Amino acid sequence: MDPVQRVSSREVYRNNWMTVREDAVRRLDGSEGIYAVVDKPTCAIIIPYDGTRFHLVEQFRYPIGLRRWEFPMGSAPDLADVPAPELAARELREETGLLAGSMTDLGVTDVAAGFSSQRGRVFLATDLTQGDTQREVEEQDMRTAWLERDEFEKMIASGDITDAQTLAAYALLLVRERAS
């Protein structure tokens, strides 16, 4: 038995990218409460890597009011459930113009398990060729750069890279590399 049981649920908001619901719940001890849950489809986080450098994107993140460097990532519009490898290839192409000859699945992340059902699939993209970007209107301010691995790690240490999904993806890559 789960420690928290949903008693009822109601959708309180919806747009093309997410829904928000409020669930009435009952805990193990019988006490009642509520959870607000942001439902979003699975996102793909892509680590474009040419053997020495990572390709990152930088964009303005409205909720925090800051520009942030991060790995390319995203989910499908209209709450579509797209197979993760297809989504990863699409997001990589849209944001960077890169096409990957090889896409290796590194694992799963929970995006924000305290309030969101969204999970992420992390992919290592290699054998890269450059094409044209196909950015969405929200991404018009996006910039890209190739960063040497040591520069990337220095940006993490200095607080210039703080995106949780980027950091989690890098951790999965390090674990994979150490296991090899």
Secondary structure, DSSP 8 states (H G I E B T S, - for coil): --SEEEEEEEEEEE-SS-EEEEEEEEETTS-EEEEEEEE---EEEEEEB-SSEEEEEEEEEGGGTEEEEE--EE--GGG----HHHHHHHHHHHHH-EEEEEEEEEEEEES-TTTB--EEEEEEEEEEEE------GGGTT-EEEEEEHHHHHHHHHTTS---HHHHHHHHHHHHHHHH-
